[in-house]
């Protein structure tokens, strides 16, 4: 079972803080880590850990981070033949601040990710055609995202779009060919201009996108679980209750696991439930990809949850 992830990679510079500094204030932080991240790379790693054979299409810079990023893909068994180097850009960087509640604030520099072009998709065409799903995010240029969606439609490859970071520049009419559209509640609010504070709000906002032509919308809601809506049905998946240490990359964990599980059997609800557990276990640990569990660890976690 093959999946393709087209999109971003980042170097995560993660500081664990007590609180955000005030303007002009310098604070000492208790802990700091450097790791591999980026929404696309995170989703690829999560899918690989869940048993998928993953091909990554991405762009790194011409700096000391580039080779490390490529080697990291290979370490997880991800096909990195289509991760190419841009000679005139830095690699992507994410500065991440995690507070004591586990919530995060992230600043990104897209760097080489912003140079991922439709031609890069075409260069991987033969391998992409053989995939069970293409996974996309918005840390690459919109033109490349639209081209990838059109490629999937033309060749009969299902497409999942994670519209993150959300931007009002996204043209919903151009992404309606996606099989799955997977925002979190914040991204849903930005894309629709509607509130998402209550579950009724979330449902109304998701419905407003279904009316515009999207097929399957899955809204990830963190500690509130996840919601799947189509024109005909609505299904809610309850969260796995855990104590969060670091929520960075949890949405990516969900998406990578969901895609892997869905591609195995085509069962949306079953894939959502396993993805929710995978993401929940990840937030009990620090880091992004470093926090993602193996299948053995996930199985133990699920057994414990079943016994509670």
NORWOVEN-V106260 format. One record per residue. N is the residue number from 1. RES is the residue in one letter. SS is DSSP state (2 for helix, 1 for strand, 0 for the rest). PSI is psi as a letter, one per 20 degrees, with the letter a starting at -180 (none if undefined). OMEGA is omega in degrees with one decimal (NA if undefined). Layout:
BEGIN
n->N res->RES ss->SS psi->PSI omega->OMEGA
n->N res->RES ss->SS psi->PSI omega->OMEGA
END
This chain:
BEGIN
n->1 res->X ss->0 psi->o omega->-174.1
n->2 res->X ss->1 psi->p omega->173.8
n->3 res->X ss->1 psi->q omega->172.7
n->4 res->X ss->1 psi->p omega->172.5
n->5 res->X ss->1 psi->p omega->177.8
n->6 res->X ss->1 psi->o omega->-180.0
n->7 res->X ss->0 psi->b omega->-161.0
n->8 res->X ss->0 psi->q omega->164.4
n->9 res->X ss->0 psi->q omega->179.7
n->10 res->X ss->1 psi->q omega->165.6
n->11 res->X ss->1 psi->o omega->-176.7
n->12 res->X ss->1 psi->p omega->173.6
n->13 res->X ss->1 psi->o omega->-167.0
n->14 res->X ss->1 psi->p omega->177.8
n->15 res->X ss->1 psi->p omega->178.8
n->16 res->X ss->1 psi->o omega->-167.1
n->17 res->X ss->0 psi->q omega->171.2
n->18 res->X ss->0 psi->h omega->179.0
n->19 res->X ss->0 psi->r omega->176.0
n->20 res->X ss->0 psi->q omega->178.1
n->21 res->X ss->0 psi->q omega->173.4
n->22 res->X ss->0 psi->r omega->177.7
n->23 res->X ss->0 psi->p omega->179.3
n->24 res->X ss->0 psi->i omega->-176.9
n->25 res->X ss->0 psi->q omega->173.7
n->26 res->X ss->0 psi->p omega->179.5
n->27 res->X ss->0 psi->q omega->170.7
n->28 res->X ss->0 psi->p omega->179.9
n->29 res->X ss->0 psi->q omega->-175.1
n->30 res->X ss->0 psi->i omega->-175.0
n->31 res->X ss->1 psi->q omega->-179.0
n->32 res->X ss->1 psi->p omega->176.3
n->33 res->X ss->1 psi->q omega->171.4
n->34 res->X ss->1 psi->p omega->-179.7
n->35 res->X ss->1 psi->r omega->176.7
n->36 res->X ss->1 psi->p omega->-179.4
n->37 res->X ss->1 psi->b omega->-171.7
n->38 res->X ss->0 psi->p omega->-174.1
n->39 res->X ss->2 psi->g omega->-179.3
n->40 res->X ss->2 psi->g omega->-179.4
n->41 res->X ss->2 psi->g omega->178.4
n->42 res->X ss->2 psi->g omega->-178.9
n->43 res->X ss->2 psi->h omega->177.9
n->44 res->X ss->2 psi->g omega->-179.9
n->45 res->X ss->2 psi->g omega->179.2
n->46 res->X ss->2 psi->g omega->179.7
n->47 res->X ss->2 psi->g omega->179.7
n->48 res->X ss->2 psi->g omega->178.6
n->49 res->X ss->2 psi->h omega->179.2
n->50 res->X ss->0 psi->j omega->171.3
n->51 res->X ss->0 psi->j omega->-179.3
n->52 res->X ss->0 psi->q omega->170.5
n->53 res->X ss->1 psi->o omega->-167.6
n->54 res->X ss->1 psi->p omega->170.3
n->55 res->X ss->1 psi->p omega->-179.6
n->56 res->X ss->1 psi->p omega->173.7
n->57 res->X ss->1 psi->o omega->-172.6
n->58 res->X ss->1 psi->a omega->-176.4
n->59 res->X ss->1 psi->p omega->173.2
n->60 res->X ss->1 psi->r omega->-179.6
n->61 res->X ss->0 psi->a omega->177.6
n->62 res->X ss->0 psi->m omega->-176.2
n->63 res->X ss->0 psi->a omega->-175.0
n->64 res->X ss->2 psi->i omega->-179.9
n->65 res->X ss->2 psi->h omega->-169.2
n->66 res->X ss->2 psi->g omega->-177.1
n->67 res->X ss->2 psi->h omega->178.6
n->68 res->X ss->2 psi->h omega->178.6
n->69 res->X ss->2 psi->g omega->179.7
n->70 res->X ss->2 psi->g omega->178.7
n->71 res->X ss->2 psi->h omega->178.0
n->72 res->X ss->2 psi->g omega->175.6
n->73 res->X ss->2 psi->g omega->-177.3
n->74 res->X ss->2 psi->h omega->179.6
n->75 res->X ss->2 psi->h omega->179.6
n->76 res->X ss->0 psi->j omega->178.1
n->77 res->X ss->0 psi->j omega->-178.5
n->78 res->X ss->0 psi->p omega->177.3
n->79 res->X ss->1 psi->o omega->-175.6
n->80 res->X ss->1 psi->j omega->-179.3
n->81 res->X ss->1 psi->h omega->-177.9
n->82 res->X ss->1 psi->k omega->169.6
n->83 res->X ss->1 psi->o omega->-172.3
n->84 res->X ss->1 psi->r omega->-177.1
n->85 res->X ss->1 psi->p omega->174.0
n->86 res->X ss->0 psi->p omega->-174.7
n->87 res->X ss->0 psi->i omega->-172.6
n->88 res->X ss->0 psi->k omega->-179.5
n->89 res->X ss->0 psi->q omega->172.8
n->90 res->X ss->0 psi->r omega->170.0
n->91 res->X ss->0 psi->q omega->178.6
n->92 res->X ss->0 psi->q omega->-178.8
n->93 res->X ss->1 psi->p omega->173.8
n->94 res->X ss->1 psi->p omega->173.8
n->95 res->X ss->1 psi->o omega->-171.4
n->96 res->X ss->1 psi->p omega->178.3
n->97 res->X ss->1 psi->o omega->-177.1
n->98 res->X ss->1 psi->p omega->-178.9
n->99 res->X ss->0 psi->a omega->-173.1
n->100 res->X ss->0 psi->i omega->176.7
n->101 res->X ss->0 psi->i omega->-177.7
n->102 res->X ss->0 psi->i omega->178.8
n->103 res->X ss->0 psi->q omega->-176.1
n->104 res->X ss->1 psi->q omega->171.8
n->105 res->X ss->1 psi->p omega->-170.0
n->106 res->X ss->1 psi->p omega->172.0
n->107 res->X ss->1 psi->p omega->-178.8
n->108 res->X ss->1 psi->q omega->166.9
n->109 res->X ss->1 psi->o omega->-174.1
n->110 res->X ss->0 psi->h omega->179.7
n->111 res->X ss->2 psi->c omega->-176.3
n->112 res->X ss->2 psi->h omega->177.7
n->113 res->X ss->2 psi->h omega->-177.7
n->114 res->X ss->2 psi->i omega->179.5
n->115 res->X ss->2 psi->j omega->176.1
n->116 res->X ss->0 psi->p omega->-168.4
n->117 res->X ss->0 psi->r omega->175.0
n->118 res->X ss->2 psi->h omega->179.3
n->119 res->X ss->2 psi->h omega->177.2
n->120 res->X ss->2 psi->h omega->177.2
n->121 res->X ss->2 psi->g omega->-179.6
n->122 res->X ss->2 psi->h omega->179.8
n->123 res->X ss->2 psi->h omega->-179.6
n->124 res->X ss->0 psi->j omega->-168.3
n->125 res->X ss->2 psi->g omega->-174.8
n->126 res->X ss->2 psi->h omega->177.4
n->127 res->X ss->2 psi->h omega->-180.0
n->128 res->X ss->2 psi->h omega->-179.8
n->129 res->X ss->2 psi->h omega->-176.4
n->130 res->X ss->0 psi->j omega->-175.2
n->131 res->X ss->0 psi->q omega->177.0
n->132 res->X ss->0 psi->i omega->178.2
n->133 res->X ss->1 psi->q omega->171.1
n->134 res->X ss->1 psi->p omega->-179.1
n->135 res->X ss->1 psi->p omega->-176.3
n->136 res->X ss->1 psi->q omega->171.1
n->137 res->X ss->0 psi->a omega->-177.3
n->138 res->X ss->0 psi->k omega->172.7
n->139 res->X ss->0 psi->j omega->172.3
n->140 res->X ss->0 psi->r omega->-180.0
n->141 res->X ss->0 psi->q omega->-179.1
n->142 res->X ss->2 psi->h omega->179.0
n->143 res->X ss->2 psi->h omega->178.6
n->144 res->X ss->2 psi->h omega->176.7
n->145 res->X ss->2 psi->g omega->180.0
n->146 res->X ss->2 psi->g omega->179.4
n->147 res->X ss->2 psi->h omega->-179.8
n->148 res->X ss->2 psi->h omega->177.4
n->149 res->X ss->2 psi->g omega->178.2
n->150 res->X ss->2 psi->h omega->177.9
n->151 res->X ss->2 psi->g omega->179.4
n->152 res->X ss->2 psi->g omega->179.6
n->153 res->X ss->2 psi->g omega->-177.4
n->154 res->X ss->2 psi->h omega->-173.8
n->155 res->X ss->2 psi->j omega->175.6
n->156 res->X ss->0 psi->k omega->178.4
n->157 res->X ss->0 psi->p omega->178.7
n->158 res->X ss->0 psi->q omega->-178.0
n->159 res->X ss->1 psi->p omega->171.6
n->160 res->X ss->1 psi->p omega->176.6
n->161 res->X ss->1 psi->p omega->170.6
n->162 res->X ss->0 psi->o omega->-172.8
n->163 res->X ss->0 psi->m omega->-175.3
n->164 res->X ss->0 psi->p omega->-5.6
n->165 res->X ss->0 psi->p omega->-177.1
n->166 res->X ss->0 psi->q omega->176.5
n->167 res->X ss->0 psi->p omega->178.1
n->168 res->X ss->0 psi->i omega->177.0
n->169 res->X ss->0 psi->i omega->178.5
n->170 res->X ss->0 psi->p omega->-179.8
n->171 res->X ss->0 psi->o omega->-175.9
n->172 res->X ss->2 psi->h omega->-179.3
n->173 res->X ss->2 psi->h omega->-178.4
n->174 res->X ss->2 psi->i omega->-178.7
n->175 res->X ss->2 psi->j omega->-177.9
n->176 res->X ss->0 psi->i omega->176.3
n->177 res->X ss->0 psi->i omega->177.5
n->178 res->X ss->0 psi->q omega->176.1
n->179 res->X ss->0 psi->h omega->177.9
n->180 res->X ss->1 psi->p omega->177.7
n->181 res->X ss->1 psi->o omega->-166.8
n->182 res->X ss->0 psi->n omega->173.7
n->183 res->X ss->0 psi->r omega->164.0
n->184 res->X ss->1 psi->r omega->-173.8
n->185 res->X ss->2 psi->h omega->178.0
n->186 res->X ss->2 psi->g omega->178.5
n->187 res->X ss->2 psi->h omega->177.6
n->188 res->X ss->2 psi->g omega->179.1
n->189 res->X ss->2 psi->g omega->-180.0
n->190 res->X ss->2 psi->g omega->-175.3
n->191 res->X ss->2 psi->h omega->-176.3
n->192 res->X ss->2 psi->h omega->-173.8
n->193 res->X ss->0 psi->j omega->-178.0
n->194 res->X ss->0 psi->q omega->179.1
n->195 res->X ss->0 psi->q omega->177.2
n->196 res->X ss->0 psi->k omega->-177.0
n->197 res->X ss->0 psi->g omega->-178.9
n->198 res->X ss->0 psi->r omega->177.9
n->199 res->X ss->2 psi->h omega->176.6
n->200 res->X ss->2 psi->h omega->176.6
n->201 res->X ss->2 psi->g omega->-178.0
n->202 res->X ss->2 psi->g omega->179.6
n->203 res->X ss->2 psi->g omega->179.9
n->204 res->X ss->2 psi->g omega->179.8
n->205 res->X ss->2 psi->g omega->178.0
n->206 res->X ss->2 psi->g omega->179.2
n->207 res->X ss->2 psi->h omega->-179.9
n->208 res->X ss->2 psi->h omega->176.4
n->209 res->X ss->2 psi->h omega->176.0
n->210 res->X ss->2 psi->h omega->178.7
n->211 res->X ss->0 psi->h omega->-178.3
n->212 res->X ss->0 psi->i omega->170.8
n->213 res->X ss->0 psi->i omega->176.8
n->214 res->X ss->0 psi->q omega->-172.5
n->215 res->X ss->0 psi->f omega->-177.9
n->216 res->X ss->0 psi->p omega->176.6
n->217 res->X ss->1 psi->p omega->173.9
n->218 res->X ss->1 psi->o omega->179.5
n->219 res->X ss->1 psi->o omega->175.9
n->220 res->X ss->1 psi->p omega->-169.6
n->221 res->X ss->0 psi->k omega->178.6
n->222 res->X ss->2 psi->c omega->-178.7
n->223 res->X ss->2 psi->i omega->177.7
n->224 res->X ss->2 psi->i omega->177.9
n->225 res->X ss->0 psi->b omega->-178.8
n->226 res->X ss->1 psi->q omega->-178.1
n->227 res->X ss->1 psi->p omega->174.6
n->228 res->X ss->1 psi->p omega->178.5
n->229 res->X ss->1 psi->q omega->169.9
n->230 res->X ss->0 psi->a omega->177.4
n->231 res->X ss->0 psi->h omega->-171.8
n->232 res->X ss->0 psi->h omega->-174.3
n->233 res->X ss->0 psi->r omega->-179.4
n->234 res->X ss->1 psi->p omega->-179.6
n->235 res->X ss->1 psi->p omega->-179.6
n->236 res->X ss->1 psi->p omega->176.5
n->237 res->X ss->1 psi->p omega->-177.9
n->238 res->X ss->0 psi->q omega->-179.7
n->239 res->X ss->0 psi->q omega->167.1
n->240 res->X ss->0 psi->o omega->-176.4
n->241 res->X ss->0 psi->p omega->177.2
n->242 res->X ss->0 psi->r omega->172.7
n->243 res->X ss->0 psi->o omega->-174.8
n->244 res->X ss->0 psi->p omega->173.8
n->245 res->X ss->0 psi->h omega->-178.2
n->246 res->X ss->0 psi->o omega->-177.2
n->247 res->X ss->0 psi->j omega->-179.1
n->248 res->X ss->0 psi->p omega->176.3
n->249 res->X ss->0 psi->j omega->-177.8
n->250 res->X ss->2 psi->g omega->178.1
n->251 res->X ss->2 psi->h omega->177.8
n->252 res->X ss->2 psi->h omega->177.2
n->253 res->X ss->2 psi->g omega->178.9
n->254 res->X ss->2 psi->g omega->-174.2
n->255 res->X ss->2 psi->g omega->180.0
n->256 res->X ss->2 psi->g omega->178.7
n->257 res->X ss->2 psi->g omega->179.6
n->258 res->X ss->2 psi->g omega->-177.7
n->259 res->X ss->2 psi->g omega->179.5
n->260 res->X ss->2 psi->g omega->-178.1
n->261 res->X ss->2 psi->g omega->179.9
n->262 res->X ss->2 psi->g omega->-179.1
n->263 res->X ss->2 psi->h omega->179.5
n->264 res->X ss->2 psi->h omega->-171.8
n->265 res->X ss->2 psi->i omega->178.5
n->266 res->X ss->0 psi->j omega->-179.9
n->267 res->X ss->0 psi->o omega->-174.5
n->268 res->X ss->2 psi->g omega->-176.2
n->269 res->X ss->2 psi->g omega->178.8
n->270 res->X ss->2 psi->g omega->178.8
n->271 res->X ss->2 psi->h omega->178.1
n->272 res->X ss->2 psi->g omega->-178.5
n->273 res->X ss->2 psi->g omega->179.1
n->274 res->X ss->2 psi->h omega->179.4
n->275 res->X ss->2 psi->h omega->178.0
n->276 res->X ss->2 psi->g omega->178.7
n->277 res->X ss->2 psi->g omega->179.4
n->278 res->X ss->2 psi->g omega->179.8
n->279 res->X ss->2 psi->h omega->-179.9
n->280 res->X ss->2 psi->g omega->179.0
n->281 res->X ss->2 psi->h omega->-178.9
n->282 res->X ss->2 psi->h omega->-176.0
n->283 res->X ss->0 psi->i omega->175.7
n->284 res->X ss->0 psi->j omega->-178.5
n->285 res->X ss->0 psi->q omega->177.7
n->286 res->X ss->0 psi->q omega->175.6
n->287 res->X ss->0 psi->r omega->177.0
n->288 res->X ss->0 psi->e omega->-179.3
n->289 res->X ss->2 psi->h omega->179.7
n->290 res->X ss->2 psi->h omega->-178.2
n->291 res->X ss->2 psi->i omega->-174.2
n->292 res->X ss->0 psi->p omega->-175.4
n->293 res->X ss->0 psi->q omega->169.2
n->294 res->X ss->0 psi->r omega->177.9
n->295 res->X ss->2 psi->h omega->177.7
n->296 res->X ss->2 psi->g omega->178.7
n->297 res->X ss->2 psi->h omega->179.0
n->298 res->X ss->2 psi->h omega->179.6
n->299 res->X ss->2 psi->g omega->178.0
n->300 res->X ss->2 psi->g omega->178.5
n->301 res->X ss->2 psi->g omega->-179.3
n->302 res->X ss->2 psi->h omega->176.6
n->303 res->X ss->2 psi->g omega->178.7
n->304 res->X ss->2 psi->g omega->-179.8
n->305 res->X ss->2 psi->h omega->179.9
n->306 res->X ss->2 psi->h omega->-177.4
n->307 res->X ss->2 psi->i omega->-177.2
n->308 res->X ss->0 psi->none omega->NA
END
